[in-house]
Amino acid sequence: MSTDPKPAANQPHAVENLDNHECWRLLRSVTVGRMAVWVDDHPDIFPINYKVDHGTLVFRTAEGTKLHAATGDTPVAVEADGVDSDSGIAWSVVVKGQAAAVKNQEEVMDTVGLLLFPWQAGKKEHFVRITPDNITGRRFKIVPPLTWWTPLDDATRSGLE
């Protein structure tokens, strides 16, 4: 994966906020994300493999909790991320919006053309489209663990002295 190492060049701890175009480019560069949904009285997260389609995300699933939670009245969030191991630059993109089952015959045929194949065996006949209300992304340099600092670091050190 090729990413522009802007944040690492001048400011090792800088976070670059990404514009919509870059967020979509990065979303197209991977096919797996995590979808957060509301199930009954608690949040839940499901892995999905998806395709970008005309400013939306599309995934396939079987009948069950993921389908019913995603296509309910509550919005969903999808996070996808990646790391360029050569440069140590990581990125994360979050899409928030409404998911809906793809039911229109023409739209189903277009969606089948995305060649979206499930990773897990089984009957995955439901296509779901997430239409974003909001998309955000950031890129940053991964720092070595020895450079991390938290207030607990000093407490731990003073306890050992």
C-alpha positions in Angstrom: 0.0 0.0 0.0 1.3 3.4 -0.9 0.6 6.3 1.5 2.0 9.7 1.6 4.3 10.0 4.7 3.4 13.7 5.3 2.9 13.5 9.1 6.2 11.6 9.7 8.4 14.0 7.7 8.3 17.1 9.9 6.3 16.2 13.0 6.6 12.7 14.3 3.6 13.0 16.6 1.4 15.0 14.2 -2.0 13.6 13.1 -3.1 14.5 9.6 -6.9 14.9 9.2 -7.8 13.5 5.8 -10.2 15.0 3.3 -13.1 13.1 1.8 -11.3 12.2 -1.4 -8.4 10.7 0.5 -10.7 8.8 2.8 -12.5 7.2 -0.1 -9.2 6.3 -1.8 -8.0 4.6 1.4 -11.3 2.8 1.8 -10.9 1.4 -1.7 -7.4 0.1 -0.9 -8.7 -2.4 1.7 -11.7 -4.7 1.7 -12.2 -5.4 5.4 -13.5 -3.2 8.2 -15.5 -3.4 11.4 -19.1 -2.3 11.6 -20.5 -1.0 14.9 -24.2 -1.4 15.4 -26.7 -1.2 18.2 -28.2 -4.6 19.2 -31.0 -4.5 21.7 -29.5 -2.6 24.7 -25.8 -2.7 23.8 -23.3 -1.9 21.0 -21.7 -4.7 19.0 -19.1 -4.9 16.3 -18.9 -7.2 13.3 -16.2 -7.7 10.8 -17.3 -7.1 7.2 -15.7 -7.3 3.9 -17.0 -4.6 1.7 -16.7 -2.7 -1.6 -16.9 1.0 -2.3 -19.7 1.8 -4.7 -20.5 5.3 -5.9 -19.9 7.0 -2.5 -21.4 4.1 -0.4 -20.1 0.9 1.1 -21.7 -2.4 0.2 -21.4 -5.7 2.0 -23.0 -9.2 2.0 -24.4 -11.0 4.9 -26.6 -13.8 6.0 -29.9 -13.6 7.9 -29.2 -12.8 11.6 -28.1 -10.3 14.2 -25.8 -8.3 11.9 -28.3 -7.9 9.2 -31.2 -6.9 11.5 -29.1 -4.5 13.6 -27.5 -2.8 10.5 -30.8 -2.3 8.7 -32.8 -1.1 11.7 -33.5 2.6 12.5 -30.2 3.2 14.3 -27.2 4.5 12.3 -24.1 2.4 11.9 -20.4 3.1 11.9 -17.7 1.4 9.9 -14.0 1.7 10.6 -11.2 0.5 8.2 -7.5 1.1 8.6 -4.1 0.2 7.3 -0.4 0.5 7.9 2.5 0.9 5.5 5.1 -1.3 7.2 7.9 0.3 5.2 7.2 3.9 6.3 5.4 3.2 9.6 2.5 5.4 8.5 -0.9 4.2 9.7 -4.4 5.5 8.7 -7.9 5.1 10.0 -11.2 6.0 8.3 -14.6 6.0 9.9 -17.9 6.1 8.0 -21.1 6.9 9.9 -24.5 6.6 8.2 -27.6 4.6 7.6 -27.5 1.1 6.3 -30.3 -0.4 4.2 -31.0 -3.7 2.5 -30.5 -3.6 -1.3 -33.9 -4.8 -2.6 -34.6 -3.0 -5.9 -33.9 -5.7 -8.7 -31.8 -3.3 -10.8 -29.7 -2.3 -7.8 -29.3 -5.9 -6.8 -27.9 -6.7 -10.2 -25.5 -3.7 -10.1 -24.4 -4.8 -6.6 -23.7 -8.4 -7.8 -21.4 -6.8 -10.4 -19.2 -5.6 -7.6 -17.9 -9.1 -7.3 -18.3 -9.0 -3.5 -17.6 -12.5 -2.3 -18.1 -13.5 1.4 -15.0 -14.8 3.2 -17.0 -17.3 5.3 -18.9 -20.2 3.9 -22.6 -20.2 4.0 -25.6 -18.5 2.4 -24.9 -14.8 2.3 -27.7 -13.6 0.1 -28.4 -10.2 1.6 -26.6 -7.1 0.2 -26.5 -4.1 2.5 -25.6 -0.5 1.4 -24.3 2.0 3.9 -24.9 5.6 2.8 -22.6 7.9 4.7 -23.8 11.0 6.6 -20.2 11.6 7.8 -16.8 10.4 6.9 -13.6 11.2 8.7 -10.0 9.9 8.5 -6.6 10.5 9.9 -3.1 9.4 9.2 -0.2 9.3 11.6 3.3 7.9 12.2 3.4 4.9 14.5 5.9 5.6 17.2 8.1 3.0 18.9 6.7 1.8 22.3 9.7 3.1 24.2 8.6 6.7 23.2 5.1 6.3 24.6 4.4 8.3 27.8 1.5 8.3 30.1 1.1 9.7 33.7 1.3 6.1 34.9 4.8 5.8 33.6 6.1 8.2 36.3 4.1 6.5 39.0 5.5 3.1 38.1 9.0 4.3 38.0 8.8 6.1 41.4 7.3 2.9 43.0 10.4 1.0 41.9 12.9 3.5 43.4 
